[in-house]
Amino acid sequence: IDYAAYLDKIAELTKLAKDPSATTTYPTGISSPGQRALFDNLGGDSDLALKIDADVKAERKADWRSNTIREKMVRNAIRRTLGDDAAKVEAILAIIRENHEY
């Protein structure tokens, strides 16, 4: 591979790293990074992703990550939508916990 082609490839990968949504087409309504993360991890179900997004935003309180009771409230909001699949609830909670918009 020549150096010019290598630089072109690096430039292309840098653009994709800056804007990952450029590689995936998301449905209408899936606009924020948190919604995209939920959509990607819920099997591409946009209705479910938007429902969890809205439920968590309605239920969360300030500093919920550092408060056990408040985190449990967020977990219960997810559980109401997903059901009693504890592993799935914890996986989605982990995604939400790491996403700063929540």
MOURZI-V988451 format. One record per residue. N is the residue number from 1. RES is the residue in one small letter. NEAR is the number of other C-alpha atoms within 10 Angstrom. Layout:
# MOURZI-V988451
n:res:near
N:RES:NEAR
N:RES:NEAR
This chain:
# MOURZI-V988451
n:res:near
1:i:5
2:d:6
3:y:8
4:a:9
5:a:10
6:y:11
7:l:11
8:d:11
9:k:11
10:i:12
11:a:12
12:e:11
13:l:13
14:t:12
15:k:11
16:l:13
17:a:12
18:k:9
19:d:10
20:p:13
21:s:14
22:a:11
23:t:9
24:t:9
25:t:8
26:y:16
27:p:13
28:t:7
29:g:12
30:i:19
31:s:11
32:s:11
33:p:14
34:g:20
35:q:23
36:r:22
37:a:17
38:l:23
39:f:22
40:d:15
41:n:15
42:l:16
43:g:10
44:g:15
45:d:13
46:s:20
47:d:14
48:l:16
49:a:24
50:l:18
51:k:14
52:i:24
53:d:21
54:a:13
55:d:17
56:v:20
57:k:14
58:a:12
59:e:16
60:r:18
61:k:15
62:a:9
63:d:9
64:w:17
65:r:17
66:s:9
67:n:11
68:t:9
69:i:11
70:r:17
71:e:19
72:k:15
73:m:16
74:v:24
75:r:21
76:n:19
77:a:23
78:i:24
79:r:19
80:r:12
81:t:14
82:l:16
83:g:12
84:d:12
85:d:9
86:a:12
87:a:9
88:k:16
89:v:20
90:e:14
91:a:12
92:i:20
93:l:21
94:a:12
95:i:16
96:i:23
97:r:15
98:e:11
99:n:13
100:h:9
101:e:12
102:y:18
